[in-house]
Amino acid sequence: ETLRPSCSGEPGRPIVFARCENEEVVIVAGRLVRDWECVGDGLYAADCPVDLGEGLNQLVCDGELMVEARTPNVPGYQDLIHTFGMHRVHATISSDDSLQLCDASAAPVTSEDVLYIGRHGGAWGTQTAMGTIDATGQMTFRKRTAKGYLSWWQGKGEGYWVGARAYLDAEQEWVLDRENAKLYFRPPGGADPNAMRVYVKDRAFAIDLKARKHIAIDGVTTLMG
């Protein structure tokens, strides 16, 4: 449950939320996933009624953030935005809202909708789009993020994909099958997730102080929000 004070404190008299001595308090903006079933080759599945939307879901295992299934892979959990130079594919975005891989043999073919994250043309940051990829290395966009003041950059660039079960090939990776409300996960070290604390994010905030003043939080840890 989100910690949401019902009122504000006063100057010099704040409302204080604090842990008891020698106690650990963790507020998790997520739901514990239970009843994992091994479906073969170190892969586990569990029912997952939570879906925050494309690119917004998170999975935490024993306090560590796991990785949404992706290609190309990056060893461990790293910020892909800052490791593009080593782990990315080269592609070109054309004016008809499609992307063409420079090397079609590297195409991560999938009929599932996947999220592409890339930098193209004169872009100073990344942009994202949803779509499918065929065997010729072409990705057709169904939905892209550019709207309002955001520009949609075209031309040559580099990027990676997340969100397909076909990309679920490394430990610490997970993917959500939205159609069947099923979560798939490769736990670290090949462990049984039933013996671990695995959370899926189910809300934006662990602590919500919107429109509140003079609130103090002491010794409380938050996870996933």
Beta strands, then each sheet from edge to edge (+ up, - down):
strand 1: 15-18
strand 2: 25-28
strand 3: 30-32
strand 4: 37-40
strand 5: 43-47
strand 6: 59-61
strand 7: 64-65
strand 8: 67-68
strand 9: 70-71
strand 10: 89-93
strand 11: 98-101
strand 12: 110-120
strand 13: 127-133
strand 14: 138-144
strand 15: 155-162
strand 16: 173-177
strand 17: 182-185
strand 18: 198-201
strand 19: 215-218
strand 20: 220-223
sheet 1: 1+ 19+
sheet 2: 2+ 20+
sheet 3: 3+ 18- 6+ 7-
sheet 4: 4+ 5- 17+ 16- 8-
sheet 5: 9+ 15- 10+ 11- 14+ 13- 12+
end
